[in-house]
């Protein structure tokens, strides 16, 4: 069942990434990829930290959401190619800004996702819900 979820959610994540990429086409700075990756870091933190605490959600579904949906939504390969293109094109400041904003934005977004998840988990425990 893992593979089915990964395939279904993978198609949805890839389609969402493509849709955002063409909707928000940018100039020299790849805002669309930065946005996708930062949002993906937040969402993965929610899936791994919060959704995985629900006993009614199967491990296969959680894997499908994390690996399939978010794994295909985010794009390290595009980030790498875009950063290299900027560097090779002599856009050192823009490349540095892109690399740093991607790393810092990704870590901060994941941290916010974990924080939000922990608050949701604590709230659920206070209410006594599963």
Secondary structure, DSSP 4 states (H G I P E B T S, - for coil): -HHHHHHHHHHHHHHHHHHHHHHT--SSS-HHHHHHHHHHHHHHHIIIIIGGG-TTS-HHHHHIIIIIIIHHHS-HHHHHHHHHHHHHTT-HHHHHHHHHHHHHHHHHHHHHHHHHHHHHHHHHHHHT--
